[in-house]
Amino acid sequence: MRSSSSGAASSTADLIKRFGAFELDLRSAELRKDGIVVKLQPHPFRVLALLVDRAGELVTGDVLKKALSGHETYVDFALGP
C-alpha cells in the first residue's frame, strides 16, 4: 500500500479507505459495510486492499503476483477459463 508522510492525522486517515457503503480498515484488516464487519480471509483482503489503493488504475496480473508473492497461499495466475 502506498502511504503519505504528511503527519500523524493523515497517516491514520490513510489507514481507513472508504468507498460507497464500505470502509476498509488497513490497521485492523477489517472490511465493514454500513458499520457491520464483513468477514474476509487474509488473501482476499490483501487483493481488495491493493485494488482500493490503486482505484482508477489498471492492476495487472503481474502486479497482483508481486504484491501477493511470499504469502502462504499459492495462486496459479496462468490458469484461464
One Martini backbone bead per residue (centre of mass of N, CA, C, O) as a GRO file, in nm:
protein
   81
    1MET     BB    1   0.098   0.034   0.018
    2ARG     BB    2   0.045   0.358   0.011
    3SER     BB    3   0.209   0.641   0.169
    4SER     BB    4   0.202   0.916   0.379
    5SER     BB    5   0.417   1.193   0.533
    6SER     BB    6   0.205   1.438   0.658
    7GLY     BB    7   0.121   1.285   0.922
    8ALA     BB    8  -0.074   1.146   1.165
    9ALA     BB    9  -0.359   1.214   1.064
   10SER     BB   10  -0.320   1.114   0.768
   11SER     BB   11  -0.220   0.824   0.833
   12THR     BB   12  -0.482   0.734   0.964
   13ALA     BB   13  -0.662   0.792   0.717
   14ASP     BB   14  -0.498   0.594   0.526
   15LEU     BB   15  -0.611   0.330   0.691
   16ILE     BB   16  -0.893   0.442   0.578
   17LYS     BB   17  -1.113   0.320   0.334
   18ARG     BB   18  -1.363   0.472   0.124
   19PHE     BB   19  -1.653   0.300  -0.041
   20GLY     BB   20  -1.938   0.377  -0.024
   21ALA     BB   21  -2.056   0.146   0.222
   22PHE     BB   22  -1.747   0.117   0.265
   23GLU     BB   23  -1.478  -0.002   0.495
   24LEU     BB   24  -1.117  -0.002   0.504
   25ASP     BB   25  -0.914  -0.148   0.755
   26LEU     BB   26  -0.570  -0.176   0.768
   27ARG     BB   27  -0.509  -0.217   1.070
   28SER     BB   28  -0.748  -0.453   1.127
   29ALA     BB   29  -0.845  -0.607   0.874
   30GLU     BB   30  -1.127  -0.459   0.785
   31LEU     BB   31  -1.459  -0.499   0.662
   32ARG     BB   32  -1.720  -0.253   0.614
   33LYS     BB   33  -2.085  -0.237   0.617
   34ASP     BB   34  -2.245  -0.009   0.767
   35GLY     BB   35  -2.050  -0.109   1.030
   36ILE     BB   36  -2.035  -0.406   0.931
   37VAL     BB   37  -1.870  -0.689   0.944
   38VAL     BB   38  -1.680  -0.841   0.685
   39LYS     BB   39  -1.578  -1.143   0.600
   40LEU     BB   40  -1.222  -1.194   0.546
   41GLN     BB   41  -0.971  -1.327   0.419
   42PRO     BB   42  -0.647  -1.246   0.378
   43HIS     BB   43  -0.619  -1.261   0.070
   44PRO     BB   44  -0.869  -1.093  -0.021
   45PHE     BB   45  -0.785  -0.845   0.140
   46ARG     BB   46  -0.523  -0.781  -0.016
   47VAL     BB   47  -0.657  -0.740  -0.287
   48LEU     BB   48  -0.850  -0.513  -0.206
   49ALA     BB   49  -0.636  -0.316  -0.100
   50LEU     BB   50  -0.492  -0.282  -0.369
   51LEU     BB   51  -0.735  -0.183  -0.538
   52VAL     BB   52  -0.804   0.063  -0.362
   53ASP     BB   53  -0.523   0.200  -0.381
   54ARG     BB   54  -0.573   0.171  -0.723
   55ALA     BB   55  -0.789   0.350  -0.803
   56GLY     BB   56  -0.827   0.380  -1.159
   57GLU     BB   57  -0.636   0.146  -1.214
   58LEU     BB   58  -0.443  -0.080  -1.370
   59VAL     BB   59  -0.434  -0.425  -1.264
   60THR     BB   60  -0.219  -0.663  -1.296
   61GLY     BB   61  -0.110  -0.979  -1.257
   62ASP     BB   62   0.181  -0.899  -1.187
   63VAL     BB   63   0.111  -0.712  -0.953
   64LEU     BB   64  -0.032  -0.923  -0.784
   65LYS     BB   65   0.199  -1.123  -0.760
   66LYS     BB   66   0.398  -0.932  -0.618
   67ALA     BB   67   0.211  -0.857  -0.373
   68LEU     BB   68   0.155  -1.184  -0.298
   69SER     BB   69   0.421  -1.269  -0.261
   70GLY     BB   70   0.522  -1.479   0.016
   71HIS     BB   71   0.274  -1.618   0.066
   72GLU     BB   72   0.106  -1.914   0.157
   73THR     BB   73  -0.045  -1.868  -0.108
   74TYR     BB   74  -0.121  -2.031  -0.410
   75VAL     BB   75  -0.131  -1.881  -0.740
   76ASP     BB   76  -0.246  -1.962  -1.066
   77PHE     BB   77  -0.236  -1.728  -1.326
   78ALA     BB   78  -0.236  -1.919  -1.592
   79LEU     BB   79  -0.512  -1.984  -1.550
   80GLY     BB   80  -0.807  -2.038  -1.737
   81PRO     BB   81  -1.125  -2.070  -1.887
   0.00000   0.00000   0.00000
